[in-house]
């Protein structure tokens, strides 16, 4: 990794860390989601500082170049994020369906009560 690439990767990881911390501080992202993004920034930082660790992981995975390893883990990360959000969306869809049914039932009960009141 060239010195230019190292500096760029270090700056990128620091910006990610600071950006996530700022989002948490402003309550734009929940703490439960921030840990994962902070972990990503920290991993990038560690891999840049200890480049030998990236070479070790590259050899462990069986990749030809460290860049291939980075793309592999980037792909796996995005796959994990998509699966996570798919699960969340499924849960929210079910909750919305149940709430809509409850609102329908409550609306019907209110309408029935109003009709009873008018009949008196």
C-alpha positions in Angstrom: 0.0 0.0 0.0 1.5 3.3 -1.0 1.8 6.1 1.5 -0.8 8.1 -0.4 -3.3 5.2 -0.1 -2.5 4.8 3.6 -3.2 8.5 4.3 -6.4 8.4 2.4 -7.6 5.2 4.2 -6.6 6.7 7.6 -8.5 9.9 6.9 -11.5 7.9 5.6 -11.6 5.7 8.8 -11.3 8.8 11.1 -14.0 10.6 9.2 -16.3 7.6 9.4 -15.7 7.3 13.2 -16.3 11.0 13.8 -19.4 11.1 11.5 -21.0 8.2 13.3 -20.3 9.7 16.7 -21.8 13.0 15.5 -24.9 11.2 14.3 -25.3 9.5 17.7 -24.8 12.8 19.5 -27.5 14.5 17.4 -29.7 11.4 17.8 -29.9 10.9 14.1 -28.9 7.2 14.5 -29.7 4.9 17.4 -26.9 3.6 19.5 -27.9 0.0 18.6 -27.0 0.7 15.0 -24.0 2.9 15.6 -21.8 0.1 17.1 -21.6 -1.7 13.8 -20.6 1.4 11.8 -18.0 2.3 14.5 -16.7 -1.2 14.2 -16.2 -0.8 10.5 -14.3 2.5 10.9 -12.1 0.9 13.6 -11.4 -2.2 11.4 -10.4 0.1 8.5 -8.1 2.0 10.9 -6.5 -1.1 12.2 -6.0 -2.6 8.8 -4.3 0.5 7.6 -2.1 0.8 10.7 -1.2 -2.9 10.7 -1.0 -3.6 7.0 0.5 -7.0 7.8 -2.9 -8.0 9.4 -4.6 -7.3 6.0 -1.9 -9.4 4.3 -2.5 -12.2 6.8 -6.3 -12.1 6.2 -5.7 -12.0 2.5 -3.5 -15.2 2.7 -6.1 -16.8 5.1 -8.9 -16.1 2.7 -6.8 -17.3 -0.3 -7.1 -14.0 -2.3 -4.5 -12.9 -4.7 -4.3 -9.3 -3.6 -5.3 -7.3 -0.5 -7.7 -5.3 -2.6 -9.6 -8.4 -3.5 -10.0 -9.2 0.2 -11.2 -5.7 0.9 -13.8 -6.0 -1.9 -14.9 -9.4 -0.5 -15.4 -8.1 3.0 -17.1 -5.0 1.6 -19.5 -7.2 -0.4 -20.2 -9.4 2.7 -20.8 -6.3 4.8 -23.4 -5.0 2.3 -25.0 -8.4 2.2 -25.2 -8.4 6.0 -26.7 -4.9 6.0 -29.3 -5.9 3.4 -30.3 -9.0 5.3 -30.6 -7.0 8.5 -32.8 -4.4 6.9 -35.0 -7.0 5.2 -35.6 -8.6 8.6 -36.4 -5.1 10.1 -38.8 -4.3 7.2 -40.6 -7.6 7.6 -41.1 -7.0 11.3 -42.3 -3.4 10.7 -44.7 -4.6 8.0 -46.2 -7.1 10.4 -46.5 -4.4 13.1 -48.2 -2.0 10.7 -50.6 -4.7 9.6 -51.6 -5.4 13.3 -52.0 -1.7 14.1 -54.1 -1.1 11.0 -56.4 -4.0 12.1 -56.6 -2.6 15.6 -57.5 0.9 14.2 -60.2 -0.7 12.1 -61.7 -2.5 15.1 -61.5 0.7 17.2 -63.1 2.8 14.4 -65.9 0.3 14.2 -66.5 0.3 17.9 -66.6 4.1 18.0 -69.0 4.1 15.1 -71.2 1.6 16.9 -71.2 3.7 20.1 -72.1 6.8 18.1 -75.0 5.0 16.5 -76.2 3.8 19.9 -76.0 7.3 21.2 -78.1 8.6 18.3 -80.8 5.9 18.8 -81.4 7.0 22.4 
